[in-house]
Amino acid sequence: MKGSQILIRAALLGGIVATSAGWAKAQEVTIQDLDQKIRVLERKLEIADENAANKAKEATVVKADKSGFVLSAPDKSFQLKLSGYAQGDARFFVDDPDEKSTDTFVLRRVRPVLDVTVYKDYAFRLQPDFGGSSPTTQDAYGEYVGVPAFNVRVGKFKTPLGLEFLQSDSQMLFAERALPTQLVPNRDVGLQFSGDLVGTTGAVTYALGVFNGAIDGGNSDGDNNDPKDLVARLFLHPFRPAGIESLKNFGVGIGASVGDQAGTALAPNLPSFKTSGQQTFFAYKASTNANGTVYADGQRVRVSPQAYYYLGPFGLLTEYVQSAQDVSTGQAQDTLDNEAWQVSFAYVLTGEDASFKDVNPLFNFDPSKGHWGAFEVVARYGELKVDHDAFNTFADPTKSARRATSVAGGLNWYLNRNMKLLFDYEQTAFDGGAAKGADRPEEKLLLARAQFSF
């Protein structure tokens, strides 16, 4: 009996051992299969991630914010940006009993801006203007920007000379620029080399170009004589390399141009000067008599020392311009030196930083939250003086003033980065310019602007 029990127990134990071994082996096979399946799944996920990353590299980035609307490659090597601004003005002349000046509403500027980048280092800008009576092209140029110290630009763009004129038309302190801008070329067609000689700090920037030669205060789309204008500008932020925080936004520079201009009785190639109310206060003589019209006849030299300083909410900008032009009537010749200067102040009442660009409000306009945007007060004094030798041979003292002196003050309201309201009062006094040698009546101008930019 005992032997039988032993045999039975041995058989059962053997069965259990065999079953356990089989189960263990089966488990080992199952684990191996699962491990293999996990490895395959992980690789599939890696491939999916790689494919997604590759697609992301090729996908077009669509962006819309306060700076404009952008279509771009992920690495920004190819980019299309649409931005722009529109300015609606109201001009009202105070104390104008004879109504010689007309109160008016006007679309001062309506400018869409198209910027294109290709292969990262090449850029193109097109900026038409639909303000005023007829469309014009303000900017149309191509540019190489691959080396910060050596950019190359060709086409029509702002001439690098006057300080305030180089400020964006949408970022001015006042609705109209000061008198010195009357003596610098505005936009012209040409070739320019420019850059930042100390990395991208702006410590030493330069511009050197050759242009057709726009008249003082004027734009040019072509030329009527072979000689060209050479224009150069050097601007420094001397304390930036030293890291002096309170002086990092002090900038000083000088711009200059030289060239020959040849006008005719039919195309004098000479400027006239206007007030902020767009009223002409000086013009050279023009006549149906060939010997009575004044025209450019020789060298023109301009020079403009300039500076600005910004510290916290305070800002100051100043510049001086002298423009010397050889003129002729066919019988009389002379070199006339006209000069102008201005100084502008700004203070941001709501604590934001003042700058050469617009104020960036800490809080956008939202009355429900007690936010009103940013407020800035501005003041300006300026003067333009015509060479006394211009009278009586080249200008009529009963029609053109010898000097204009302007005092202006205003309030700028930045509702947000895209909306801005300006309220200016400007008073301009004149020496001469009226019958019998009397002074032309003062221009007293209220100017308001609503500006939208994106």
Secondary structure, DSSP 4 states (H G I P E B T S, - for coil): -HHHHHHHHHHHHHHHHHHHHHHHHHHHHHHHHHHHHHHHHHHHHHHHHHHHHHHHHHSPEEEEETTEEEEE-TTSSSEEEEEEEEEEEEEEEES-TT--S--EEEEEEEEEEEEEEETTTEEEEEEEE--SSS-EEEEEEEEE-SSTT-EEEEEEEE-S--HHHHS-TTS-SSSS--GGGGGS--EEEEEEEEEESSTTS-SEEEEEEEE--PPTT---S--SSS--EEEEEEEE-TTTTTT-GGGTTEEEEEEEEEEEEE--SSS----EEE-TT--EEEE----SSTTT--EEEEEEEEEEEEEEEEETTEEEEEEEEEEEEEEE-SS-EEEEEEEEEEEEEEEETTSPPP-SS----SS--BGGGTB--EEEEEEEEEEEE--GGGBTTTB-TTTSEEEEEEEEEEEEEESSSSEEEEEEEEEEEEEEBSGGGPBPPPEEEEEEEEEEE-
